[in-house]
Amino acid sequence: MGKDRLFWSWDRQQQSEIPNREIRFETILDTLDAYLPKNFTALDLGSGPGALSFRILKRFPRARMIAVDFDPVLLKIGKDGLGTFGRRATFVDADLRANDWIQKLPIKKFDAAVSSTAIHWLDRKGLQNMYRNLAKVLRPQVIFLDADILPDGKGSRATEIAEKIRFSEIWYS
Ligand SMILES: C[S@@+](CC[C@H](N)C(=O)[O-])C[C@H]1O[C@@H](n2cnc3c(N)ncnc32)[C@H](O)[C@@H]1O
């Protein structure tokens, strides 16, 4: 068995739980394709073993991914699974809720940030820390694409923002 066996096992397990996962990934890849130069550097937030990073690196041979997660097992599976991408794939062990998570990044400016089914794990304070720090390492005019299921309860912050966007003139113009 190859070193990437556990990487694909994770990928299959996630796929079985999230039936339209691949469509979400495709949408993220198409958006990156449409808006960024092909040699972009992007962050994968809560990357796990790097399923989304893998797809990005495969489609964009000049791109570089920095994958951030705090689970040592998933980080190890990712390093083994994405080893063939050499220095185009870097895994960083950091807690996105922490005040200083960006200090662990080997690069300080990014062209994009992506994430999939990870950010919903962060509580309000953790989410604030994550976004506050993220803003410091993203270049102006960057893209942030999150394929996640956010709480849809009435009165939740996510619902409030979604409703505003859905009914704003910007959305329809
Ligand atoms: C369902 S998995 C998704 C992994 C990957 N994005 C994917 O789509 O396969 C959620 C991931 O979020 C990570 N995660 C959750 N809270 C985190 C935190 N505070 N800091 C860093 N990673 C976190 C977990 O370790 C896990 O790898």
PDBQT file of the ligand as one rigid body, heavy atoms in Angstrom, charges set to zero:
ROOT
HETATM    1  C1  LIG A 201     -14.598  17.841   8.598  1.00  0.00    +0.000 C 
HETATM    2  S1  LIG A 201     -12.890  18.193   8.638  1.00  0.00    +0.000 S 
HETATM    3  C2  LIG A 201     -12.635  18.901   7.007  1.00  0.00    +0.000 C 
HETATM    4  C3  LIG A 201     -11.205  18.745   6.540  1.00  0.00    +0.000 C 
HETATM    5  C4  LIG A 201     -10.963  19.210   5.106  1.00  0.00    +0.000 C 
HETATM    6  N1  LIG A 201     -11.172  20.632   4.958  1.00  0.00    +0.000 N 
HETATM    7  C5  LIG A 201     -11.818  18.436   4.132  1.00  0.00    +0.000 C 
HETATM    8  O1  LIG A 201     -12.745  19.000   3.543  1.00  0.00    +0.000 OA
HETATM    9  O2  LIG A 201     -11.548  17.244   3.948  1.00  0.00    +0.000 OA
HETATM   10  C6  LIG A 201     -12.751  19.608   9.724  1.00  0.00    +0.000 C 
HETATM   11  C7  LIG A 201     -11.292  20.012   9.972  1.00  0.00    +0.000 C 
HETATM   12  O3  LIG A 201     -11.258  21.235  10.685  1.00  0.00    +0.000 OA
HETATM   13  C8  LIG A 201     -10.150  21.161  11.564  1.00  0.00    +0.000 C 
HETATM   14  N2  LIG A 201     -10.320  22.143  12.626  1.00  0.00    +0.000 N 
HETATM   15  C9  LIG A 201     -11.397  22.293  13.458  1.00  0.00    +0.000 A 
HETATM   16  N3  LIG A 201     -11.178  23.286  14.337  1.00  0.00    +0.000 NA
HETATM   17  C10 LIG A 201      -9.931  23.789  14.052  1.00  0.00    +0.000 A 
HETATM   18  C11 LIG A 201      -9.137  24.809  14.636  1.00  0.00    +0.000 A 
HETATM   19  N4  LIG A 201      -9.575  25.507  15.674  1.00  0.00    +0.000 N 
HETATM   20  N5  LIG A 201      -7.919  25.057  14.103  1.00  0.00    +0.000 NA
HETATM   21  C12 LIG A 201      -7.473  24.323  13.052  1.00  0.00    +0.000 A 
HETATM   22  N6  LIG A 201      -8.175  23.336  12.465  1.00  0.00    +0.000 NA
HETATM   23  C13 LIG A 201      -9.390  23.066  12.967  1.00  0.00    +0.000 A 
HETATM   24  C14 LIG A 201     -10.183  19.724  12.068  1.00  0.00    +0.000 C 
HETATM   25  O4  LIG A 201      -8.977  19.332  12.647  1.00  0.00    +0.000 OA
HETATM   26  C15 LIG A 201     -10.519  18.987  10.775  1.00  0.00    +0.000 C 
HETATM   27  O5  LIG A 201      -9.376  18.619  10.072  1.00  0.00    +0.000 OA
ENDROOT
TORSDOF 0
